[in-house]
Amino acid sequence: MDKIITVYKNVIQKSSSPVSGYILNSTEPSILVKSSWSQRNIERKIAVRSELTQFVNYETKEIQTLTSTDISSELLTSYSPSGLYRALFREIPASGKTPKKQHLEVWKKNILWKLFDLTSFDLHGDVNTDSEFSSFQWSSCETKILYVAEKKVPKAEPFLPAKLSGKNDEDTKKGCEYEFVEDWGEQLVGKCSPVLCICDLEQELISIAAGCPEDHSLGQAVWAPDGGIVAVAWSNLPWRIGLIFCTNRLSWIVHIKPDGSYSKLSGDKLAVRSPKFSPDKSSLVWLEREVGGPHHACHRLICYDWTTQKSSVVVDIVKESITTADGQQFYGIYSQSLPSRCWLPDNKTLVLNTIQRASLKPYLVDIVNKTIKAISDDSDDSFNLGFLDIYKDLVLCYRSSLDTPPSLLLGKLSSTGVIDWLTLLEQEPIVSGFKTGVLRLDADCEAESVSKFSALYMIPKDDADAPLVLWSHGGPHSAFTNGFSILANFLASLGFGIVMPNYRGSVGAGQASVDFLLGKVGKTDVRDSQQAAETVLKMFAGQLSSNKCLLFGGSHGGFLSLHLAGQYPSIYKSCVALNPVCDLTTFPGSDIPDWAVIEGGFSFEPTLQMNANMFEVMMSQSPISVISSVTAPVLLLLGKKDLRVPAYQGFSYFRQLKARGVKTRALVYDDNHSLSQVPHEVDVEINSVLWFLESIEHTVE
């Protein structure tokens, strides 16, 4: 155990990932680059965020890097268009009888120029800093700041005892203290009715934007050319349904004029997100797909001409693949958001990131000619290249691979689209002596409409008889990419081989692949995962042991791990499942009850009641249906606050295993679906390794 803990601490100490990057307005050749990074800190029990400042002379290639500063207390940061001001939200924790406070700070050079105690203003609830609703936008005149916060609600009080004053308080509601209040579900607990807020720096006032309808939740807001606001409006009706990781929710791009009048810019029966204006404000783009269906899927890129008030499709949903302007294969847009600053100065070209098979890649999109051009080679899946920021012809990106933490790159974009890269921060591989790569696989089954899928692997070069972990991703409509992973490097450092399948149904390989899995969960995704494991075992027969195969996965990945344990009991010696889906028929208790119905191959309506046929089909698709065949020890890792896959799923499976005499253990955390609190991540990953080692003969060097 001491060796394992030492190895884990070593991996953590070398692992830091970029959260954001910003090229400040500067005169070439001198360039100022700011980047924020996140790193797990075991002692503080949080993910520490730091800001790195670098001065770059692009002509001489000289780089001056200053020591990072801790910005963990900053919730959001935004630089003004000129770069003169820096605004940030800071949370002041509760202390004794003093409640928590949230401040909006505006810095000018070395001076705290303005400070707004938002708690004292008492106009709204907490500021939204999540990935779904949040916004933090300067106006072009740099006198106003736009952000999103929770709507203020009256304080609920009991009927008795009555207040001594006997006064009627408009900010209180009697008899409502036990009323159920809907929110937006997993990781958005307490987020019920986001509203748009404006800070006027000249008048030192905070106000709520007029025109926000009661039946919509607003977010992802940007300033419009007329001084109004463009935002995403999600429907609250008939009830709020889980939003995070779900790009299929009914929503509109809306325009709220300065006088409060309200209009929709996008069509009905669509799910939209991430509106972004071009620098000259002539064009507005956003991501769009049909409402309903798989929780995540391929998107269109829509462009709305602000002058003609007409929209057009720039990049459509890609069924399989198309050829880009530079002759590469493109599988569609799977981004959940567009970068905050994504436009080139020509006002017609933008940069976006998207998963393409087993890698993250950036692309240049021309909204006039409706063409796409890759920034990196489509055929090279050996790394992720992620876009962070652009200023004039300078592009800030990060590059990472499965065994190497992200490096920071600054590039100059030529007129032909070629980029001359300069490495600002280089990071070395965590482990050595491993082979990493991507498998291109054809499904080993009868002819089906979609046959191709991929898998990543990380295998010891020299070790013989090494165990193999089959790690399945969740979703199921997500994907593994060739980016750095703490868990993969922890396992590799201990001598484990890893295979990570992107089974059919994963994103990044065309919409047809996403749709293929619907109605086939528990079958084709299981077969694809098993085929990936068998392929790796054959490829590396000298290094891997077929008698030491192990299972790991969370959410739908846990669903697959339990299925594999039941469908291939003679192959797998141990299983770890993190908040796994165990029974589709009991999924209505989730914050996304539509998920199980859609994945089961049925249509969902809010008034749906399950019939006998649905129950039979969905039960047959569930891991619980093959539990009687499970012989491998199973470790269940469950979150008490999980709204996505409620813990009762895991508890029920745990009891069924115990009743059958199968070795099992359940660890329960005061956390949500992802178990992402640092102490819980540490416990999950170390306990997973210990569980594996109990079931196989493997010595940790």
FENTAWO-V597457 format. One record per pair of residues at least 24 apart in sequence whose ideal C-beta (glycine too) atoms are under 6 Angstrom apart, sorted by the first residue. I is the first residue (numbers start at 1). GAP is how many residues later the second one is. D is the distance in whole Angstrom. If there is no record, write none. Layout:
i=I gap=GAP d=D
i=I gap=GAP d=D
//
This chain:
i=3 gap=697 d=5
i=4 gap=685 d=6
i=7 gap=486 d=5
i=7 gap=487 d=6
i=8 gap=482 d=6
i=8 gap=678 d=6
i=11 gap=419 d=6
i=11 gap=475 d=6
i=11 gap=478 d=5
i=11 gap=479 d=5
i=12 gap=28 d=5
i=14 gap=416 d=6
i=15 gap=390 d=5
i=15 gap=471 d=5
i=17 gap=389 d=6
i=18 gap=380 d=5
i=18 gap=388 d=5
i=21 gap=367 d=3
i=21 gap=368 d=5
i=21 gap=375 d=5
i=22 gap=367 d=5
i=23 gap=366 d=5
i=23 gap=368 d=4
i=23 gap=371 d=5
i=23 gap=373 d=6
i=24 gap=59 d=5
i=25 gap=58 d=4
i=29 gap=28 d=5
i=29 gap=29 d=5
i=29 gap=30 d=4
i=30 gap=27 d=6
i=31 gap=25 d=4
i=35 gap=373 d=6
i=40 gap=638 d=5
i=45 gap=633 d=5
i=45 gap=634 d=5
i=46 gap=632 d=6
i=47 gap=631 d=6
i=48 gap=24 d=5
i=54 gap=370 d=6
i=63 gap=361 d=6
i=75 gap=54 d=5
i=76 gap=53 d=5
i=76 gap=60 d=5
i=78 gap=58 d=4
i=80 gap=58 d=5
i=80 gap=62 d=5
i=87 gap=58 d=6
i=89 gap=38 d=5
i=102 gap=25 d=6
i=114 gap=87 d=6
i=121 gap=85 d=5
i=123 gap=83 d=5
i=124 gap=25 d=4
i=124 gap=28 d=5
i=124 gap=73 d=6
i=125 gap=25 d=3
i=125 gap=27 d=6
i=126 gap=24 d=5
i=128 gap=66 d=5
i=132 gap=111 d=5
i=132 gap=112 d=6
i=133 gap=61 d=5
i=133 gap=86 d=3
i=135 gap=85 d=6
i=135 gap=86 d=4
i=137 gap=85 d=6
i=137 gap=86 d=6
i=139 gap=84 d=5
i=143 gap=58 d=5
i=143 gap=59 d=5
i=144 gap=54 d=6
i=144 gap=56 d=6
i=145 gap=54 d=4
i=146 gap=52 d=6
i=146 gap=75 d=6
i=147 gap=50 d=5
i=148 gap=46 d=5
i=148 gap=71 d=5
i=149 gap=48 d=5
i=151 gap=42 d=4
i=151 gap=44 d=5
i=182 gap=57 d=6
i=182 gap=58 d=4
i=184 gap=56 d=5
i=184 gap=59 d=4
i=185 gap=57 d=3
i=185 gap=406 d=3
i=185 gap=458 d=5
i=186 gap=56 d=5
i=186 gap=58 d=6
i=186 gap=405 d=5
i=186 gap=457 d=4
i=186 gap=458 d=4
i=186 gap=487 d=5
i=187 gap=57 d=5
i=187 gap=485 d=6
i=188 gap=55 d=6
i=188 gap=56 d=6
i=193 gap=24 d=6
i=194 gap=24 d=6
i=194 gap=25 d=5
i=196 gap=25 d=5
i=196 gap=33 d=6
i=210 gap=50 d=3
i=211 gap=45 d=4
i=211 gap=49 d=4
i=211 gap=51 d=5
i=222 gap=53 d=6
i=225 gap=56 d=4
i=227 gap=31 d=5
i=228 gap=28 d=5
i=228 gap=29 d=4
i=228 gap=30 d=5
i=229 gap=27 d=5
i=230 gap=25 d=5
i=230 gap=45 d=5
i=232 gap=41 d=6
i=238 gap=368 d=5
i=242 gap=349 d=3
i=242 gap=350 d=4
i=246 gap=49 d=5
i=247 gap=24 d=6
i=247 gap=49 d=5
i=248 gap=44 d=6
i=248 gap=45 d=6
i=248 gap=47 d=6
i=250 gap=41 d=5
i=253 gap=33 d=5
i=265 gap=39 d=6
i=274 gap=63 d=4
i=274 gap=64 d=4
i=276 gap=62 d=5
i=278 gap=65 d=5
i=278 gap=69 d=4
i=279 gap=64 d=5
i=279 gap=68 d=6
i=280 gap=67 d=5
i=282 gap=24 d=6
i=294 gap=183 d=5
i=294 gap=220 d=5
i=295 gap=182 d=6
i=296 gap=181 d=4
i=297 gap=217 d=5
i=298 gap=34 d=4
i=298 gap=213 d=4
i=299 gap=34 d=5
i=303 gap=64 d=5
i=314 gap=53 d=5
i=314 gap=56 d=5
i=317 gap=194 d=5
i=318 gap=192 d=6
i=319 gap=191 d=6
i=319 gap=192 d=5
i=319 gap=193 d=5
i=320 gap=190 d=4
i=320 gap=192 d=5
i=321 gap=189 d=6
i=324 gap=48 d=5
i=324 gap=49 d=6
i=324 gap=50 d=6
i=325 gap=46 d=4
i=325 gap=48 d=5
i=326 gap=47 d=5
i=328 gap=46 d=5
i=328 gap=50 d=4
i=329 gap=49 d=5
i=330 gap=42 d=6
i=331 gap=25 d=5
i=331 gap=177 d=6
i=331 gap=178 d=5
i=331 gap=179 d=5
i=334 gap=173 d=4
i=334 gap=174 d=6
i=339 gap=48 d=6
i=341 gap=48 d=5
i=345 gap=47 d=6
i=351 gap=36 d=5
i=351 gap=39 d=6
i=353 gap=33 d=6
i=353 gap=34 d=5
i=355 gap=124 d=5
i=355 gap=126 d=6
i=355 gap=152 d=6
i=355 gap=153 d=4
i=356 gap=152 d=5
i=357 gap=97 d=5
i=357 gap=151 d=5
i=357 gap=152 d=6
i=358 gap=80 d=5
i=358 gap=96 d=5
i=358 gap=98 d=6
i=358 gap=123 d=6
i=358 gap=124 d=6
i=358 gap=144 d=6
i=359 gap=25 d=6
i=359 gap=122 d=5
i=359 gap=123 d=5
i=360 gap=24 d=4
i=360 gap=26 d=5
i=360 gap=121 d=5
i=361 gap=24 d=6
i=362 gap=25 d=4
i=373 gap=44 d=5
i=381 gap=57 d=4
i=381 gap=101 d=6
i=383 gap=99 d=6
i=384 gap=97 d=5
i=384 gap=98 d=6
i=384 gap=99 d=4
i=400 gap=83 d=5
i=400 gap=84 d=4
i=401 gap=81 d=5
i=402 gap=34 d=5
i=402 gap=56 d=6
i=402 gap=80 d=6
i=402 gap=86 d=6
i=403 gap=26 d=5
i=403 gap=28 d=6
i=403 gap=33 d=6
i=404 gap=25 d=5
i=405 gap=79 d=5
i=430 gap=59 d=4
i=431 gap=58 d=6
i=431 gap=61 d=5
i=431 gap=62 d=5
i=433 gap=28 d=5
i=434 gap=24 d=6
i=434 gap=26 d=6
i=434 gap=58 d=6
i=435 gap=24 d=5
i=435 gap=26 d=6
i=444 gap=87 d=5
i=450 gap=54 d=5
i=450 gap=62 d=5
i=450 gap=63 d=5
i=450 gap=66 d=4
i=453 gap=49 d=6
i=453 gap=50 d=6
i=453 gap=51 d=5
i=453 gap=75 d=5
i=454 gap=48 d=5
i=455 gap=44 d=6
i=455 gap=46 d=4
i=455 gap=77 d=4
i=456 gap=24 d=5
i=456 gap=44 d=4
i=457 gap=42 d=5
i=457 gap=79 d=5
i=458 gap=30 d=6
i=458 gap=34 d=5
i=458 gap=40 d=5
i=459 gap=38 d=5
i=459 gap=81 d=5
i=459 gap=84 d=6
i=460 gap=37 d=6
i=460 gap=83 d=5
i=463 gap=32 d=6
i=463 gap=80 d=6
i=465 gap=80 d=4
i=466 gap=29 d=6
i=466 gap=31 d=5
i=466 gap=77 d=6
i=466 gap=78 d=5
i=467 gap=29 d=5
i=467 gap=81 d=4
i=467 gap=83 d=6
i=467 gap=229 d=6
i=467 gap=231 d=5
i=468 gap=29 d=5
i=468 gap=76 d=5
i=468 gap=81 d=5
i=469 gap=27 d=5
i=469 gap=29 d=5
i=469 gap=81 d=5
i=469 gap=83 d=5
i=470 gap=29 d=6
i=470 gap=63 d=5
i=470 gap=81 d=6
i=471 gap=27 d=6
i=471 gap=29 d=5
i=471 gap=81 d=5
i=472 gap=57 d=6
i=472 gap=81 d=4
i=472 gap=85 d=4
i=472 gap=88 d=4
i=472 gap=89 d=6
i=473 gap=84 d=5
i=474 gap=80 d=5
i=474 gap=81 d=3
i=474 gap=82 d=5
i=474 gap=83 d=5
i=475 gap=81 d=5
i=476 gap=29 d=5
i=476 gap=80 d=4
i=477 gap=30 d=5
i=477 gap=37 d=6
i=479 gap=27 d=4
i=479 gap=28 d=5
i=479 gap=29 d=5
i=487 gap=198 d=6
i=490 gap=195 d=6
i=494 gap=206 d=5
i=497 gap=47 d=5
i=499 gap=33 d=5
i=499 gap=34 d=6
i=499 gap=37 d=5
i=501 gap=27 d=6
i=501 gap=28 d=5
i=501 gap=31 d=4
i=503 gap=25 d=4
i=503 gap=26 d=6
i=504 gap=24 d=6
i=518 gap=83 d=5
i=519 gap=82 d=2
i=521 gap=78 d=5
i=521 gap=100 d=5
i=522 gap=41 d=6
i=522 gap=99 d=4
i=525 gap=35 d=6
i=526 gap=37 d=5
i=526 gap=41 d=6
i=529 gap=31 d=6
i=548 gap=148 d=5
i=550 gap=24 d=5
i=550 gap=142 d=5
i=551 gap=24 d=4
i=552 gap=24 d=5
i=554 gap=24 d=3
i=554 gap=25 d=6
i=555 gap=24 d=6
i=559 gap=64 d=6
i=562 gap=61 d=4
i=563 gap=60 d=5
i=565 gap=65 d=5
i=565 gap=67 d=5
i=566 gap=60 d=3
i=566 gap=63 d=5
i=566 gap=64 d=5
i=567 gap=59 d=6
i=569 gap=60 d=5
i=569 gap=62 d=5
i=572 gap=60 d=5
i=573 gap=59 d=6
i=573 gap=122 d=5
i=573 gap=123 d=6
i=574 gap=58 d=5
i=574 gap=59 d=5
i=574 gap=118 d=5
i=574 gap=121 d=4
i=575 gap=57 d=5
i=575 gap=59 d=5
i=576 gap=59 d=5
i=576 gap=112 d=5
i=576 gap=115 d=6
i=577 gap=59 d=6
i=578 gap=59 d=4
i=579 gap=59 d=6
i=579 gap=60 d=6
i=579 gap=63 d=5
i=579 gap=66 d=5
i=579 gap=94 d=6
i=581 gap=64 d=5
i=582 gap=41 d=5
i=582 gap=42 d=5
i=582 gap=67 d=4
i=582 gap=71 d=4
i=583 gap=39 d=5
i=583 gap=41 d=5
i=584 gap=34 d=4
i=584 gap=37 d=6
i=584 gap=38 d=5
i=585 gap=30 d=5
i=585 gap=33 d=5
i=585 gap=34 d=5
i=589 gap=57 d=5
i=591 gap=52 d=4
i=627 gap=29 d=5
i=630 gap=32 d=6
i=633 gap=30 d=4
i=633 gap=62 d=6
i=634 gap=30 d=5
i=635 gap=30 d=5
i=635 gap=56 d=4
i=636 gap=30 d=4
i=637 gap=30 d=5
i=637 gap=47 d=5
i=638 gap=30 d=5
i=639 gap=30 d=5
i=639 gap=32 d=4
i=639 gap=33 d=5
i=639 gap=34 d=6
i=639 gap=36 d=5
i=640 gap=28 d=6
i=640 gap=30 d=5
i=641 gap=30 d=6
i=641 gap=31 d=5
i=642 gap=30 d=6
i=642 gap=31 d=5
i=644 gap=29 d=4
//
